[in-house]
Amino acid sequence: AELKDEQLYSQGLERPEGDFCSICTLPIPIPTEDHAGIRACCMKMICNGCDLAAKKRGMNDCPFCRTNYDPENYAVCLALIQTRVAK
């Protein structure tokens, strides 16, 4: 098994930076949309594990940038995205 790992790692194929959780920096399993979500406030991809851990600690805001917003309120999410694009 170790030999196969070395062969795989030496092929030069790497996952894009966006395929890693912004908090724990672990690779997000494919398909990423099933195992992570992108936050409208900071546009960072956060894995479901980090999101669950934050919710268990009582954090109702974004675990990465701590912006308090309701992901179900599409008008607020759109305003956050437009603000980021305007920068």
Stockholm file with secondary structure:
# STOCKHOLM 1.0

chainA/1-87         AELKDEQLYSQGLERPEGDFCSICTLPIPIPTEDHAGIRACCMKMICNGCDLAAKKRGMNDCPFCRTNYDPENYAVCLALIQTRVAK
#=GR chainA/1-87 SS CHHHHHHHHTTCCCCCGGGBCTTTCCBCCSSHHHHEEECTTTCCEEEHHHHHHHHHTTCCSCTTTCCCCCTTCHHHHHHHHHHHHHC
#=GC SS_cons        CHHHHHHHHTTCCCCCGGGBCTTTCCBCCSSHHHHEEECTTTCCEEEHHHHHHHHHTTCCSCTTTCCCCCTTCHHHHHHHHHHHHHC
//
